[in-house]
């Protein structure tokens, strides 16, 4: 890659495209090297095996939350693209383009896809959900003494006086 002055860059509008394509190629080479290094260090499963596992997990979709079904669908698409020979970056950018077309979130989402794929490839499961739902966080209303006190207080109020704000 040759260095150019500001006047040379202005004269050649394709100059930035050349730089972007070179840096993307370098990123893909670096990513492939990292993947090779990781595969020699730990037991990482190939996408062919994981693709079958993802399909089996999706068969249980009626018992899974929608967020996990979406993650599995993204992983299945990612695995398919990887099996067809796409690099990690290319596959994740394609998925980001399909999910967030023109919304300015492509680079962020493609990074999230790669992180999800890496986690699934190493641990063979989706990351633990850390937000929302009663399954993931305790509630004060699960405590029996809190339930009893709330019931007693609500029963002491005259009917028609109970509002969410007073509660």
N, C-alpha and C positions, 0 to 999 in steps of 0.2 A: 504494500500500500504506500503510495507516494504522498508526500506532503505538498499542499498547495497553499498559495496565499489567498487572502480574501478576494482579490480581484479575479484569481483563477476560479474560485468556487462560484463566484457570481456569473462567470462566463459559461460554466458548465453546470446546468441544473440537474444533470444525471449524477453529479458527483455524490450527493447525499444518498441516492439510491444505492450506489456502489458501496458506500460505507456501511449502510444498513444491511445489505446482503452479506458483506464480509463478516460483520459482527454476528449475524444470525448463524452463519456457518461455523464461526468459532464457538458460539454458545452450544450448538448441537454437538460439536466435537468434544467440548468439555463435558457436556452432559453424558455422552456415550462413555467417555473415560471414567467418569464418576460411577456410572451404572456398573461398568466392568469391575471397578475396584470394590464396590459394595457386594457384588455377586461373589467375589473371591473371599470376602471376609465373613459373610453370613449366609445363611440358608434362605435365599430369596427365590420364590417360586416363579416359574415362567407364566406368561400371560395366557397360554393355551390351557393350562391347568386351572388358573384363576378364572378364566372365562366360563368354564364348566361350573365352577363353584358359585360364581355370580348368578348364573342361570338357575341353579338349585335354590339359592337364596331368594331369588325373585319369585319362585313358585310359592313361597310363603307370604306373598305380598298382602294378603288379606289381614294378616296379623301384624304387619309392620307399619310404623308411622309413615306418612307420606314423604317426609324428609329423607328417610332411609331408602325408600323406593326410588326417589329421585337420584340419590347418591349411587345406588346400584345401577341405575340406567346410565348414568354418566360413566361409571366404571366399565360397564359392558361396551359402551361405544368406544371408550379409550382403549380397551383391550382389543377390540376388533381392528381399530386403526393401527395399533402397534403390531398386531399379527400380520397386517397387510404391508408392513415395512415402514410406516411413518415413524419419525423420531418423536420423542416425548413432547418437545416444544410444538412441533407441527400438529400433533394429535390434540394437544390441549388447546391450541389456538383455534383449531377447527371446531372443537366442542364449544369454546367461548363464542365463536362467531354464530353458531347455531342457537345458543341459549340467550345471548345478549347482543343481537345484531343491531349495531348502530347506537347503542346506549352508553358508549364510553366506558364500559366496565370490562372490556375484553381482556386486557392485560392482567388485571386483578383476578378475574375469574379463571383465566388459564393457569395462573399460579396456584390457585386453590385446587384446581383439577389435578395438577401435578403433585401437590402435597397429599391429596386424597389417594391418588394412585400409588404413591410411594408408601403411604401408611398401609394400604390394603395389601400391597405386594410383600411387605415385611411381616405384618401381623396377621394376614388373612382374615381380617374383619374390619368393619367400619369403625371409625373413631367413636369413642364414647360421647354421647350427647351431653352437653353441659348446660343446656338452657331449657327453660319451660317445663311444662307438664308435671303432674303430681308424681309421676314415676321417678323423676329426676331430682325433685327438691321436696324437703319436708314442709308441711304446713302446720301452723299453730292449731288449726282446727282438727288435726289428727290427734292432738293431746286430749285425753278424756277429761282432765280437770278443767281445761279451757272450755270444752264443750259444755260441761256442767255449769260453770260460771256464766257463760253466755246465755244458756237456757234460763237460768235463774233470773238474770238481769232483764232479759227480754220479756219474761213472764210477769215481772213486777210493773212493767209499763202499761198504761191503759191502751186499749186497742185503738188503732188509728194514729198513734204517736210514734210508732216504730218506723224509722227511715234509715237508709244506708248511712247517712251522715251521722245520725245519733248513735248508731251501732258502732 
